[in-house]
Amino acid sequence: MERVFQLQELDQVVAQLWEEGKNRPVWAFFAPMGAGKTTLISRLSKWLGIEDSVSSPTFSIINEYELPDGERVCHMDWYRLNGAAEAVQAGVEERIISGDRCWIEWPERAAELLPDDTWFITLRADDADTRHIKTGNQSFS
């Protein structure tokens, strides 16, 4: 998928993302600071029925949520990590190989830990209300 959208269209984008990527357990969100990674993940979580407040796990590295069907979702933010060794120490590798659904912000901090079947979502803010999103089997610049 490649799409330009307005923020008021976020629910439609989330539905399209889910349809396209629901069979991929690991999603890697690439975007500059402030482009809307956490907003997108938060809206996706709500759309899927997660009732907990969803926020970026910048300091905790990993937040865990549960879908209504009992499936676990690990929301990770690797911004503060300095490479794969630190990521492993923080427990992210264990979560990635667990089979749980993993949504990762700042995956480039330890990209070598991403499995081959990772689904890449690249987000860019074109202006205050407009975003450009691309998805696929590899990251985009």
MDTraj code that builds the backbone (N, CA, C; nanometers):
import mdtraj as md
import numpy as np

residues = "MET GLU ARG VAL PHE GLN LEU GLN GLU LEU ASP GLN VAL VAL ALA GLN LEU TRP GLU GLU GLY LYS ASN ARG PRO VAL TRP ALA PHE PHE ALA PRO MET GLY ALA GLY LYS THR THR LEU ILE SER ARG LEU SER LYS TRP LEU GLY ILE GLU ASP SER VAL SER SER PRO THR PHE SER ILE ILE ASN GLU TYR GLU LEU PRO ASP GLY GLU ARG VAL CYS HIS MET ASP TRP TYR ARG LEU ASN GLY ALA ALA GLU ALA VAL GLN ALA GLY VAL GLU GLU ARG ILE ILE SER GLY ASP ARG CYS TRP ILE GLU TRP PRO GLU ARG ALA ALA GLU LEU LEU PRO ASP ASP THR TRP PHE ILE THR LEU ARG ALA ASP ASP ALA ASP THR ARG HIS ILE LYS THR GLY ASN GLN SER PHE SER".split()
xyz = np.array([
    [0.0841, -0.1164, 0.0000],
    [0.0000, 0.0000, 0.0000],
    [0.0893, 0.1236, 0.0000],
    [0.0489, 0.2206, -0.0734],
    [0.1097, 0.3532, -0.0668],
    [-0.0051, 0.4516, -0.0750],
    [-0.0084, 0.5420, 0.0191],
    [-0.1236, 0.6310, 0.0272],
    [-0.0859, 0.7618, 0.0948],
    [-0.1445, 0.8692, 0.0478],
    [-0.1395, 0.9983, 0.1147],
    [-0.2762, 1.0163, 0.1786],
    [-0.2786, 1.0562, 0.3059],
    [-0.4065, 1.0692, 0.3752],
    [-0.4050, 1.1881, 0.4705],
    [-0.5249, 1.2330, 0.5028],
    [-0.5450, 1.3376, 0.6026],
    [-0.5677, 1.2692, 0.7376],
    [-0.5327, 1.3355, 0.8457],
    [-0.5458, 1.2750, 0.9781],
    [-0.6891, 1.2314, 1.0080],
    [-0.7900, 1.3005, 0.9548],
    [-0.9281, 1.2600, 0.9797],
    [-0.9621, 1.1279, 0.9102],
    [-0.8749, 1.0786, 0.8225],
    [-0.8941, 0.9502, 0.7547],
    [-0.8209, 0.8357, 0.8244],
    [-0.7695, 0.8607, 0.9428],
    [-0.6846, 0.7632, 1.0108],
    [-0.7552, 0.6296, 1.0347],
    [-0.8834, 0.6299, 1.0676],
    [-0.9531, 0.5035, 1.0900],
    [-0.9573, 0.4183, 0.9636],
    [-0.9759, 0.4808, 0.8476],
    [-0.9765, 0.4054, 0.7219],
    [-0.8373, 0.3485, 0.6925],
    [-0.7347, 0.4261, 0.7228],
    [-0.5967, 0.3802, 0.7020],
    [-0.5660, 0.2628, 0.7940],
    [-0.6089, 0.2730, 0.9195],
    [-0.5877, 0.1645, 1.0156],
    [-0.6564, 0.0367, 0.9682],
    [-0.7789, 0.0477, 0.9197],
    [-0.8506, -0.0703, 0.8691],
    [-0.7757, -0.1322, 0.7519],
    [-0.7242, -0.0490, 0.6636],
    [-0.6489, -0.0975, 0.5480],
    [-0.5176, -0.1622, 0.5926],
    [-0.4494, -0.1013, 0.6883],
    [-0.3253, -0.1592, 0.7424],
    [-0.3522, -0.2979, 0.8000],
    [-0.4559, -0.3074, 0.8804],
    [-0.4867, -0.4358, 0.9438],
    [-0.5161, -0.5428, 0.8390],
    [-0.5964, -0.5086, 0.7408],
    [-0.6293, -0.6058, 0.6356],
    [-0.5040, -0.6536, 0.5648],
    [-0.4136, -0.5623, 0.5386],
    [-0.2919, -0.5965, 0.4649],
    [-0.1902, -0.6714, 0.5504],
    [-0.1792, -0.6356, 0.6770],
    [-0.0700, -0.6895, 0.7582],
    [-0.1078, -0.7808, 0.8721],
    [-0.2354, -0.8168, 0.8847],
    [-0.2794, -0.8922, 1.0028],
    [-0.2132, -1.0291, 1.0173],
    [-0.1632, -1.0843, 0.9100],
    [-0.0976, -1.2151, 0.9186],
    [0.0523, -1.2053, 0.9433],
    [0.1026, -1.0854, 0.9617],
    [0.2453, -1.0637, 0.9894],
    [0.2599, -1.0280, 1.1374],
    [0.3302, -1.1079, 1.2165],
    [0.3377, -1.0790, 1.3603],
    [0.4247, -0.9584, 1.3961],
    [0.5265, -0.9288, 1.3165],
    [0.6176, -0.8184, 1.3511],
    [0.6005, -0.7051, 1.2511],
    [0.5638, -0.5889, 1.3042],
    [0.5484, -0.4675, 1.2240],
    [0.6546, -0.3679, 1.2685],
    [0.7305, -0.3152, 1.1753],
    [0.8357, -0.2174, 1.2039],
    [0.7927, -0.0813, 1.1478],
    [0.7799, 0.0169, 1.2353],
    [0.7327, 0.1502, 1.1983],
    [0.8518, 0.2450, 1.1849],
    [0.8791, 0.2873, 1.0627],
    [0.9871, 0.3806, 1.0347],
    [0.9266, 0.5185, 1.0105],
    [0.9764, 0.6188, 1.0799],
    [0.9291, 0.7563, 1.0607],
    [1.0152, 0.8487, 1.1441],
    [1.0313, 0.9720, 1.0990],
    [1.1039, 1.0677, 1.1815],
    [1.0226, 1.1051, 1.3060],
    [1.0891, 1.1645, 1.4017],
    [1.0256, 1.2115, 1.5245],
    [0.9075, 1.3012, 1.4875],
    [0.7925, 1.2746, 1.5496],
    [0.6762, 1.3597, 1.5312],
    [0.5905, 1.3294, 1.4093],
    [0.6225, 1.2248, 1.3350],
    [0.5452, 1.1925, 1.2141],
    [0.4142, 1.1206, 1.2457],
    [0.4050, 1.0608, 1.3644],
    [0.2794, 0.9976, 1.4037],
    [0.2837, 0.8479, 1.4253],
    [0.3993, 0.7916, 1.4531],
    [0.4085, 0.6469, 1.4768],
    [0.3199, 0.6044, 1.5937],
    [0.3354, 0.6708, 1.7059],
    [0.2589, 0.6347, 1.8247],
    [0.1104, 0.6614, 1.8045],
    [0.0770, 0.7702, 1.7386],
    [-0.0637, 0.7999, 1.7095],
    [-0.1245, 0.6891, 1.6251],
    [-0.0525, 0.6452, 1.5237],
    [-0.1004, 0.5378, 1.4376],
    [-0.1189, 0.4084, 1.5167],
    [-0.0226, 0.3727, 1.5991],
    [-0.0308, 0.2511, 1.6801],
    [-0.1438, 0.2623, 1.7819],
    [-0.1598, 0.3775, 1.8418],
    [-0.2676, 0.3986, 1.9379],
    [-0.4043, 0.3817, 1.8721],
    [-0.4220, 0.4398, 1.7541],
    [-0.5501, 0.4282, 1.6835],
    [-0.5741, 0.2842, 1.6394],
    [-0.4688, 0.2166, 1.5930],
    [-0.4799, 0.0759, 1.5557],
    [-0.5232, -0.0074, 1.6761],
    [-0.4631, 0.0190, 1.7895],
    [-0.4957, -0.0543, 1.9123],
    [-0.6422, -0.0360, 1.9490],
    [-0.6878, 0.0867, 1.9476],
    [-0.8288, 0.1149, 1.9797],
    [-0.9210, 0.0482, 1.8778],
    [-0.8853, 0.0561, 1.7493],
    [-0.9657, -0.0028, 1.6429],
    [-0.9793, -0.1537, 1.6626],
    [-0.8735, -0.2177, 1.7154],
    [-0.8743, -0.3623, 1.7391],
    [-0.9395, -0.4009, 1.8715],
    [-0.9782, -0.3009, 1.9511],
    [-1.0495, -0.3294, 2.0749],
    [-0.9650, -0.3288, 2.2005],
    [-0.8414, -0.2825, 2.1939],
    [-0.7590, -0.2709, 2.3143],
    [-0.8138, -0.1542, 2.3961],
    [-0.8483, -0.1816, 2.5204],
    [-0.9105, -0.0799, 2.6045],
    [-0.8094, -0.0001, 2.6856],
    [-0.6888, -0.0524, 2.7035],
    [-0.5858, 0.0188, 2.7790],
    [-0.5460, 0.1462, 2.7059],
    [-0.4969, 0.2419, 2.7809],
    [-0.4404, 0.3623, 2.7211],
    [-0.3077, 0.3239, 2.6554],
    [-0.2932, 0.3560, 2.5293],
    [-0.1731, 0.3192, 2.4544],
    [-0.0854, 0.4423, 2.4390],
    [0.0366, 0.4307, 2.4867],
    [0.1334, 0.5397, 2.4737],
    [0.2681, 0.4803, 2.4363],
    [0.3573, 0.5667, 2.3934],
    [0.4885, 0.5188, 2.3514],
    [0.5680, 0.4668, 2.4709],
    [0.6242, 0.3477, 2.4594],
    [0.7064, 0.2936, 2.5675],
    [0.8517, 0.3411, 2.5605],
    [0.8708, 0.4706, 2.5410],
    [1.0062, 0.5238, 2.5247],
    [1.0967, 0.4875, 2.6413],
    [1.0470, 0.4946, 2.7632],
    [1.1321, 0.4672, 2.8790],
    [1.1253, 0.3225, 2.9245],
    [1.0122, 0.2585, 2.9085],
    [0.9998, 0.1183, 2.9505],
    [1.0462, 0.0223, 2.8405],
    [1.0638, 0.0708, 2.7193],
    [1.1027, -0.0050, 2.5995],
    [0.9882, -0.0921, 2.5471],
    [0.9168, -0.1627, 2.6356],
    [0.8096, -0.2530, 2.5932],
    [0.6843, -0.2281, 2.6769],
    [0.5731, -0.2058, 2.6096],
    [0.4410, -0.2079, 2.6728],
    [0.3674, -0.3276, 2.6160],
    [0.2890, -0.3915, 2.6997],
    [0.2149, -0.5088, 2.6562],
    [0.0657, -0.4822, 2.6698],
    [-0.0085, -0.5228, 2.5666],
    [-0.1540, -0.5064, 2.5647],
    [-0.2162, -0.6394, 2.5260],
    [-0.3473, -0.6502, 2.5484],
    [-0.4173, -0.7717, 2.5118],
    [-0.5368, -0.7371, 2.4234],
    [-0.5466, -0.8094, 2.3109],
    [-0.6615, -0.7953, 2.2226],
    [-0.7815, -0.8661, 2.2861],
    [-0.9036, -0.8318, 2.2452],
    [-1.0221, -0.8964, 2.3027],
    [-1.0208, -1.0493, 2.2929],
    [-0.9521, -1.1047, 2.1919],
    [-0.9458, -1.2511, 2.1775],
    [-0.8348, -1.3137, 2.2621],
    [-0.7651, -1.2324, 2.3420],
    [-0.6595, -1.2831, 2.4291],
    [-0.5203, -1.2760, 2.3695],
    [-0.5102, -1.2440, 2.2407],
    [-0.3778, -1.2327, 2.1780],
    [-0.3010, -1.1172, 2.2419],
    [-0.1719, -1.1401, 2.2661],
    [-0.0864, -1.0369, 2.3245],
    [-0.0235, -0.9522, 2.2163],
    [-0.0122, -0.8239, 2.2453],
    [0.0553, -0.7293, 2.1565],
    [0.1669, -0.6632, 2.2366],
    [0.2882, -0.6679, 2.1825],
    [0.4022, -0.6004, 2.2438],
    [0.4320, -0.4756, 2.1610],
    [0.4139, -0.3609, 2.2220],
    [0.4442, -0.2336, 2.1575],
    [0.5816, -0.1918, 2.2091],
    [0.6761, -0.1803, 2.1186],
    [0.8136, -0.1491, 2.1575],
    [0.8588, -0.0169, 2.0972],
    [0.9415, 0.0513, 2.1710],
    [1.0040, 0.1742, 2.1235],
    [1.1540, 0.1588, 2.1478],
    [1.2274, 0.1467, 2.0390],
    [1.3717, 0.1222, 2.0502],
    [1.4545, 0.2499, 2.0429],
    [1.3922, 0.3646, 2.0557],
    [1.4626, 0.4923, 2.0397],
    [1.5835, 0.5046, 2.1319],
    [1.5707, 0.4640, 2.2556],
    [1.6797, 0.4794, 2.3538],
    [1.7845, 0.3681, 2.3469],
    [1.7629, 0.2686, 2.2634],
    [1.8571, 0.1567, 2.2557],
    [1.9776, 0.1924, 2.1685],
    [2.0920, 0.1416, 2.2083],
    [2.2163, 0.1642, 2.1332],
    [2.2647, 0.0331, 2.0734],
    [2.1854, -0.0230, 1.9829],
    [2.2287, -0.1423, 1.9118],
    [2.1633, -0.2696, 1.9606],
    [2.1965, -0.3771, 1.8899],
    [2.1335, -0.5067, 1.9133],
    [2.1642, -0.5647, 2.0509],
    [2.2879, -0.5487, 2.0987],
    [2.3236, -0.6057, 2.2295],
    [2.2373, -0.5459, 2.3404],
    [2.2187, -0.4170, 2.3365],
    [2.1341, -0.3516, 2.4363],
    [1.9879, -0.3924, 2.4209],
    [1.9432, -0.4113, 2.2971],
    [1.8062, -0.4557, 2.2709],
    [1.7833, -0.5960, 2.3276],
    [1.8785, -0.6844, 2.3070],
    [1.8685, -0.8203, 2.3607],
    [1.8619, -0.8148, 2.5130],
    [1.9467, -0.7327, 2.5729],
    [1.9482, -0.7173, 2.7184],
    [1.8137, -0.6649, 2.7703],
    [1.7477, -0.5809, 2.6920],
    [1.6175, -0.5252, 2.7314],
    [1.5031, -0.6246, 2.7105],
    [1.5306, -0.7378, 2.6472],
    [1.4305, -0.8416, 2.6304],
    [1.3515, -0.8366, 2.5005],
    [1.3920, -0.7504, 2.4073],
    [1.3126, -0.7373, 2.2844],
    [1.3258, -0.8593, 2.1930],
    [1.4420, -0.9195, 2.1880],
    [1.4592, -1.0365, 2.1015],
    [1.3680, -1.1510, 2.1469],
    [1.3604, -1.1696, 2.2765],
    [1.2731, -1.2736, 2.3322],
    [1.1279, -1.2500, 2.2912],
    [1.0848, -1.1249, 2.2930],
    [0.9475, -1.0919, 2.2532],
    [0.9256, -1.1161, 2.1044],
    [1.0242, -1.0799, 2.0225],
    [1.0107, -1.0957, 1.8776],
    [0.9970, -1.2425, 1.8388],
    [1.0712, -1.3298, 1.9025],
    [1.0659, -1.4721, 1.8670],
    [0.9543, -1.5473, 1.9405],
    [0.8834, -1.4792, 2.0295],
    [0.7772, -1.5431, 2.1078],
    [0.6551, -1.5808, 2.0246],
    [0.6395, -1.5172, 1.9091],
    [0.5189, -1.5380, 1.8298],
    [0.4112, -1.4365, 1.8596],
    [0.4309, -1.3573, 1.9656],
    [0.3363, -1.2500, 1.9955],
    [0.3425, -1.1457, 1.8857],
    [0.2344, -1.0733, 1.8693],
    [0.2323, -0.9614, 1.7756],
    [0.3224, -0.8522, 1.8330],
    [0.4129, -0.7986, 1.7520],
    [0.5060, -0.6944, 1.7961],
    [0.4981, -0.5744, 1.7024],
    [0.4751, -0.4574, 1.7598],
    [0.4746, -0.3323, 1.6847],
    [0.5924, -0.2510, 1.7361],
    [0.6859, -0.2195, 1.6473],
    [0.8142, -0.1623, 1.6889],
    [0.8347, -0.0235, 1.6296],
    [0.8524, 0.0741, 1.7178],
    [0.8919, 0.2079, 1.6758],
    [1.0443, 0.2160, 1.6818],
    [1.1038, 0.2907, 1.5931],
    [1.2495, 0.3079, 1.5823],
    [1.3226, 0.1744, 1.5638],
    [1.2760, 0.0872, 1.4737],
    [1.3398, -0.0436, 1.4547],
    [1.4813, -0.0344, 1.3991],
    [1.5151, 0.0783, 1.3383],
    [1.6495, 0.0925, 1.2825],
    [1.7581, 0.0901, 1.3898],
    [1.7222, 0.1057, 1.5174],
    [1.8200, 0.1029, 1.6269],
    [1.8799, -0.0357, 1.6488],
    [1.8093, -0.1395, 1.6042],
    [1.8600, -0.2774, 1.6158],
    [1.7992, -0.3616, 1.5043],
    [1.8080, -0.3108, 1.3826],
    [1.7419, -0.3732, 1.2672],
    [1.7838, -0.5182, 1.2457],
    [1.9027, -0.5546, 1.2860],
    [1.9499, -0.6914, 1.2646],
    [1.8690, -0.7940, 1.3446],
    [1.7898, -0.7489, 1.4416],
    [1.7057, -0.8398, 1.5195],
    [1.5706, -0.8672, 1.4532],
    [1.5373, -0.7904, 1.3508],
    [1.4082, -0.8075, 1.2856],
    [1.4058, -0.9367, 1.2049],
    [1.2991, -1.0159, 1.2189],
    [1.2903, -1.1399, 1.1404],
    [1.2679, -1.1106, 0.9923],
    [1.2947, -1.2095, 0.9099],
    [1.2828, -1.1937, 0.7650],
    [1.1423, -1.1578, 0.7200],
    [1.0418, -1.1998, 0.7941],
    [0.9036, -1.1732, 0.7531],
    [0.8454, -1.0459, 0.8156],
    [0.9324, -0.9580, 0.8629],
    [0.8865, -0.8308, 0.9204],
    [0.8106, -0.7514, 0.8153],
    [0.7040, -0.6868, 0.8585],
    [0.6249, -0.6004, 0.7722],
    [0.6631, -0.4569, 0.8034],
    [0.7053, -0.3837, 0.7028],
    [0.7569, -0.2486, 0.7202],
    [0.6502, -0.1444, 0.6884],
    [0.6360, -0.0481, 0.7771],
    [0.5446, 0.0642, 0.7589],
    [0.6285, 0.1905, 0.7697],
    [0.6293, 0.2693, 0.6650],
    [0.7045, 0.3948, 0.6640],
    [0.6047, 0.5089, 0.6576],
    [0.6201, 0.6020, 0.7498],
    [0.5275, 0.7134, 0.7633],
    [0.6046, 0.8442, 0.7518],
    [0.5455, 0.9398, 0.6813],
    [0.6084, 1.0715, 0.6662],
    [0.5002, 1.1775, 0.6823],
    [0.5328, 1.2833, 0.7546],
    [0.4416, 1.3971, 0.7678],
    [0.4711, 1.4942, 0.6546],
    [0.3717, 1.5151, 0.5677],
    [0.3883, 1.6119, 0.4594],
    [0.3587, 1.7530, 0.5080],
    [0.2636, 1.7659, 0.6004],
    [0.2328, 1.8914, 0.6686],
    [0.1588, 1.8547, 0.7968],
    [0.1009, 1.9537, 0.8652],
    [0.0384, 1.9283, 0.9953],
    [-0.0740, 1.8256, 0.9893],
    [-0.1457, 1.8160, 0.8775],
    [-0.2606, 1.7267, 0.8676],
    [-0.2463, 1.6160, 0.7640],
    [-0.1376, 1.6125, 0.6896],
    [-0.1235, 1.5185, 0.5788],
    [-0.0072, 1.4230, 0.6052],
    [-0.0332, 1.2939, 0.5858],
    [0.0697, 1.1919, 0.6027],
    [0.0806, 1.1086, 0.4755],
    [0.1989, 1.0560, 0.4546],
    [0.2282, 0.9646, 0.3436],
    [0.2684, 0.8334, 0.4091],
    [0.2060, 0.7244, 0.3679],
    [0.2368, 0.5938, 0.4266],
    [0.2680, 0.4943, 0.3159],
    [0.3681, 0.4119, 0.3402],
    [0.4051, 0.3023, 0.2500],
    [0.4208, 0.1774, 0.3349],
    [0.3811, 0.0637, 0.2800],
    [0.3989, -0.0626, 0.3500],
    [0.4619, -0.1640, 0.2560],
    [0.5253, -0.2639, 0.3133],
    [0.5825, -0.3687, 0.2301],
    [0.6780, -0.4579, 0.3053],
    [0.7580, -0.5290, 0.2286],
    [0.8517, -0.6261, 0.2832],
    [0.9890, -0.5686, 0.3121],
    [1.0048, -0.4416, 0.2915],
    [1.1327, -0.3762, 0.3216],
    [1.1060, -0.2320, 0.3587],
    [1.2042, -0.1701, 0.4247],
    [1.1852, -0.0298, 0.4621],
    [1.2064, 0.0577, 0.3404],
    [1.1470, 0.1732, 0.3446],
    [1.1559, 0.2699, 0.2368],
    [1.2227, 0.3951, 0.2890],
    [1.2893, 0.4697, 0.2014],
    [1.3477, 0.5955, 0.2463],
    [1.2614, 0.7106, 0.2045],
])
top = md.Topology()
chain = top.add_chain()
for i, resn in enumerate(residues, 1):
    res = top.add_residue(resn, chain, resSeq=i)
    for name in ("N", "CA", "C"):
        top.add_atom(name, md.element.get_by_symbol(name[0]), res)
traj = md.Trajectory(xyz[None], top)
